[in-house]
Amino acid sequence: GSSSATEYPCPAGYYSNTTNLYSRDHCLVTPPGYYSDSASEVPTLCPAGRFAARNGTASSGPTYCDSHPSVCTEQASGCVETFGGYYSEEGAIEPTECGVGMYSYEGQASCIECLVGHYCGSNTTNMSAMLNNGGYWTNSDDLAGRCFNVTFCPTGMT
């Protein structure tokens, strides 16, 4: 057994604040929305702009195992960066859609109102789509983009 909570620390993705540990079986798996570095006594909320949908998240950001899963014996991943068109508040389990009239880029804690001269007709408009799509009547099927010739789009246009 151990005399302190850190004498035999839990691996990343697990935590424990108890003593007398001698096996990872005594550690608790980190729940969704949180991460636990190695030797964590309590889990930490994923930061805003990131999320953790599964148990055992090991860090606040990407880990070596996220980019090299074939060489890792355990799937210890980090909190995932929120996709463009979504946002994540601190401790998010999954990202939330921005909604019509709003956009975001990757890793955002909140969404931004669609810019003047652009339209955001999708629930998941990312910055690239808003800035680069649309612009011409031939692109009228685009759900987000630049306003068409001779039209005016105010802020938040859908």
N, C-alpha and C positions, 0 to 999 in steps of 0.2 A: 504494500500500500504506500501511499504518499502522505507526507506531512503537510503539504500545501496544495492549492488548486493548480499550481504551475509546475510542480515537481515532475510529473509525467503528463505533459500537455496534450490536449486533444489536437488532432490534425485539423487543417483548414477545412471548413465545411461542417465542423462539429464544435460543440462548446460544453463546458461544465464549470461550475463554481464550487464543486464539492472536493473533499480531500479523499484520500485512500484509493486513488485511481491506480490501476495497474493494467488496464486494457481499454482499447477504444470502445468496447462494448458498454463502458460506463459513461461515455460521452453521449450527448443528445445531438441529433441531427438538426442543422440549422433549418428553420421553416421558410417557406416562400416569402418574398418581400424583404428578407434579411440576408446578411452574409456573416461569416465568422472566419477571421484569420486564424492561423495556427496559434494555439494556446489561449484562445478566447474564453473568457469566463461568462460572457453574455453575448448574444448575437447583436449585430448592428444593423439598423435600417439601411437598405440600399439608398444611395443618394438620389435626389430629384434628377430626372433625366435618364434614369436607369431603372430596371426592374428585374425581379427574380421570380420566375413562374414555378420553380421546382425546389425541392428540398436540397440541402447540402451545398449551397452557394458559398464559394471560398474566398471571394474578395470583392471589393467595390467596383473593380473594373475587369477588363479582360485578363485571362490567365494564359500561361503557356499551353495548357490543355485545350483552351478554346480554339487556338489556331493549329494545334498539333494533336488532335484526338487519337490518332493511331499509335502514338508512342507513350501515351499516358495509361497507367494501369487503373487509375480511378478517374471518374468523370468529375473532376473538381473544376467547376466553371466560376466565372465572375458574374456580377450583376450586368445585365445586357443593356447596351445603349439603346434608347428609344428610337424608333424609326422615324424618318421624316413623315409628316402628316399626323403624328401622334404626340402625346406628351405623357410624362410619368411624374407623379408627385413622390416625395420621399416615402419609401416603404412599399412601393407599388408591386403588385403581383403580376400585373399585365399592363401594357400601355393603353391609353384612352384615346379614341379618335378625336381630332380637333373639331370636327363638325363643319358644316357648310359655312362659307364666308370667312374661314380661318385657315391658316397654314402653319407649318413648322418645319425646321430642319432637324437633323439627327441630334439626339441627346438633350432635348428640350424639356423643361419643367412646366412650360405653359405654351399656349399657342398665340399667334399674332394675327390681328385682323388683316384680311387681304388688302394689299397695297392699292392705292389709287392707280387706275389705268390697267388693272388686272382683275381677273375673276377667279373665284374659288368655289366651284360648284360640286365638289366632292367632299365627303366627310373626312377624307385622308389626303388632302392636298399637301404635297411637299414643296419646298421652296423652288426646286429646279423646275417642276411642272408649272408653277405659277409664273416664273420668269421666262420660260422658254417655249411653252406650248401656245396654241391659239395664235392670234394676230392677224389671221386671214380667214375669209369666209370659207375657204377650202378646208380649214381646220375646225369647222363649227361643231364637230363631234367631241372635241377636247373638253374634258370636265373642268380644266383649270388652264389659265394662261393669260396672255396679253389680250386686251380688248381689241375687237375687230376695227378695221379702218372706219373712220368717221363715226365711231360710237364713243360714249363716255361711260366709264365705270368708276363710281365713287368708292371710297374705302369700304371694305366688307362686301363687295359685289359678289353675288352668287350666280 
